[in-house]
Amino acid sequence: KVMIWLVILSMLVMAAYTAAVCIKQKGVPYSISATYYKLEHDHWFMATMWLTAGLLMPAVLEVSKPGTEWLAFLACAGMFFIGAAPNFKDIVEGGIHKMGAILCLVGSQAWVAGNCPWCLLVWIAYVGYTVAMMVRNENDSIISDFLHTKPMFWIEVAALTSTYLSLLILA
């Protein structure tokens, strides 16, 4: 099946990029987007986002239940915006980047809810990890403990995992 290979290729692109930047910076970044500022060749961030979404789009549209295709389109379009505007510290690019991130996160998870809702259980692992790390790292404030867990990175990982898991089940 061609569609399953597109999903696997998309997943490998994102996983290879994320693993490479985590290894290079010797740890988990605040977010996948924050890796843009750590790269010697910043075009890799855009290439990763566009390739990930571009490979995913045909497969996700193919397996979508009727009436949910637009959510898949929003999610992939959001990732294209993220890649097109990686400099989220800039006022203009930052607005585009944040809009893309919201579209990607909300669109993908709404798509998962409409197509393979039990895959949203992945979020339990995120919450469990966050609570365990906060308890382990007890500081002066709950906010400091929460931020120490690098929540954006793990939110992105949870969203990607639930989406890819759904696609692998549905394809």
VENGI-V542270 format. One record per residue. RES is the residue in three letters. D_CENTER is the distance of its C-alpha to the mean C-alpha in Angstrom with 2 decimals. Layout:
BEGIN
res = <RES/RES>
d_center = <D_CENTER/D_CENTER>
END
This chain:
BEGIN
res = <LYS/VAL/MET/ILE/TRP/LEU/VAL/ILE/LEU/SER/MET/LEU/VAL/MET/ALA/ALA/TYR/THR/ALA/ALA/VAL/CYS/ILE/LYS/GLN/LYS/GLY/VAL/PRO/TYR/SER/ILE/SER/ALA/THR/TYR/TYR/LYS/LEU/GLU/HIS/ASP/HIS/TRP/PHE/MET/ALA/THR/MET/TRP/LEU/THR/ALA/GLY/LEU/LEU/MET/PRO/ALA/VAL/LEU/GLU/VAL/SER/LYS/PRO/GLY/THR/GLU/TRP/LEU/ALA/PHE/LEU/ALA/CYS/ALA/GLY/MET/PHE/PHE/ILE/GLY/ALA/ALA/PRO/ASN/PHE/LYS/ASP/ILE/VAL/GLU/GLY/GLY/ILE/HIS/LYS/MET/GLY/ALA/ILE/LEU/CYS/LEU/VAL/GLY/SER/GLN/ALA/TRP/VAL/ALA/GLY/ASN/CYS/PRO/TRP/CYS/LEU/LEU/VAL/TRP/ILE/ALA/TYR/VAL/GLY/TYR/THR/VAL/ALA/MET/MET/VAL/ARG/ASN/GLU/ASN/ASP/SER/ILE/ILE/SER/ASP/PHE/LEU/HIS/THR/LYS/PRO/MET/PHE/TRP/ILE/GLU/VAL/ALA/ALA/LEU/THR/SER/THR/TYR/LEU/SER/LEU/LEU/ILE/LEU/ALA>
d_center = <24.56/22.81/19.85/18.98/19.20/16.84/14.16/15.15/15.24/11.77/10.57/13.11/12.19/8.66/10.41/13.42/12.04/10.26/13.46/15.69/14.70/14.85/18.22/19.41/18.99/20.11/17.49/14.08/13.25/12.83/9.27/7.63/9.34/12.46/12.93/14.29/17.33/17.97/18.28/21.78/20.80/18.21/18.04/15.82/12.77/13.68/14.66/11.46/9.42/12.47/13.23/9.98/10.37/14.11/14.45/12.49/14.46/17.85/16.88/15.03/17.98/20.43/19.55/18.91/21.67/23.90/22.87/19.10/18.54/18.11/15.02/13.46/14.83/13.45/9.81/10.53/12.79/10.38/8.36/11.98/12.93/10.39/11.89/15.30/15.43/13.92/16.75/15.57/18.83/20.90/22.07/21.63/18.52/17.00/17.76/16.21/13.01/12.88/13.88/11.17/8.47/10.61/11.12/7.62/7.09/10.78/11.31/9.02/10.40/13.78/13.76/13.24/15.98/18.19/17.96/17.44/17.54/18.30/14.84/13.91/16.03/13.11/12.90/16.40/15.40/13.15/16.19/18.60/17.11/17.06/20.61/21.87/20.73/22.19/25.42/25.63/25.23/27.51/28.38/30.21/27.61/25.00/22.78/23.21/22.46/19.23/18.06/19.18/16.53/13.82/12.14/9.30/8.15/8.74/7.37/3.73/5.41/7.31/5.40/4.53/8.05/9.70/8.93/10.16/12.86/14.02/14.35/16.22/18.46/19.20/19.73>
END
